[in-house]
Amino acid sequence: ARMAVSTLHHQFRALTAMSPLQFQKQLRLQAARQRMLMHGIDATSAAYEVGYESVSQFSREYSRYFGQPPRRDITQWQKQNKRNSESEDNQHENQNKSRRQDNYRYHRQ
């Protein structure tokens, strides 16, 4: 079925609460963030990989979307993730220790 461009834009906005261009920008920014986090690439490379021609434009839009510049965001995310990981490791260690103690008590009876 054929649809006028303006109708497509209107229906897209009704479903997503954003224009197709805003949606594309959001996808590109999320993809860049994922590349920086998962693959350890720098913001410049990530910007080019997702189709930005201007690193400064990418940085501005990234800051607007994520609330801070790429480097600060990634550094903060990595620190937070490390703390969460260490916390989970401690929880697992404490659970294992508790199980060993319970096991020891059970076998001593």
Contacts in CASP RR format, 6 or more apart in sequence:
PFRMAT RR
TARGET T0000
AUTHOR 0000-0000-0000
METHOD contacts of the structure
MODEL  1
ARMAVSTLHHQFRALTAMSPLQFQKQLRLQAARQRMLMHGIDATSAAYEV
GYESVSQFSREYSRYFGQPPRRDITQWQKQNKRNSESEDNQHENQNKSRR
QDNYRYHRQ
3 11 0 8 1.000
8 20 0 8 1.000
9 19 0 8 1.000
9 20 0 8 1.000
12 19 0 8 1.000
12 20 0 8 1.000
12 23 0 8 1.000
13 19 0 8 1.000
16 23 0 8 1.000
18 26 0 8 1.000
25 61 0 8 1.000
25 65 0 8 1.000
26 65 0 8 1.000
28 50 0 8 1.000
28 51 0 8 1.000
28 52 0 8 1.000
29 50 0 8 1.000
29 61 0 8 1.000
29 62 0 8 1.000
29 65 0 8 1.000
29 66 0 8 1.000
31 49 0 8 1.000
31 50 0 8 1.000
32 43 0 8 1.000
32 46 0 8 1.000
32 47 0 8 1.000
32 49 0 8 1.000
32 50 0 8 1.000
32 52 0 8 1.000
32 58 0 8 1.000
32 62 0 8 1.000
32 70 0 8 1.000
33 46 0 8 1.000
33 62 0 8 1.000
33 66 0 8 1.000
33 70 0 8 1.000
33 73 0 8 1.000
33 74 0 8 1.000
35 41 0 8 1.000
35 45 0 8 1.000
35 46 0 8 1.000
35 49 0 8 1.000
35 50 0 8 1.000
36 42 0 8 1.000
36 43 0 8 1.000
36 46 0 8 1.000
36 70 0 8 1.000
36 74 0 8 1.000
37 74 0 8 1.000
37 77 0 8 1.000
37 78 0 8 1.000
41 49 0 8 1.000
43 55 0 8 1.000
43 58 0 8 1.000
43 59 0 8 1.000
43 62 0 8 1.000
43 69 0 8 1.000
43 70 0 8 1.000
43 71 0 8 1.000
43 74 0 8 1.000
44 55 0 8 1.000
46 58 0 8 1.000
46 70 0 8 1.000
47 54 0 8 1.000
47 55 0 8 1.000
47 58 0 8 1.000
47 59 0 8 1.000
48 55 0 8 1.000
52 58 0 8 1.000
58 70 0 8 1.000
59 69 0 8 1.000
59 70 0 8 1.000
62 69 0 8 1.000
62 70 0 8 1.000
62 73 0 8 1.000
63 69 0 8 1.000
63 70 0 8 1.000
66 73 0 8 1.000
67 73 0 8 1.000
68 76 0 8 1.000
END
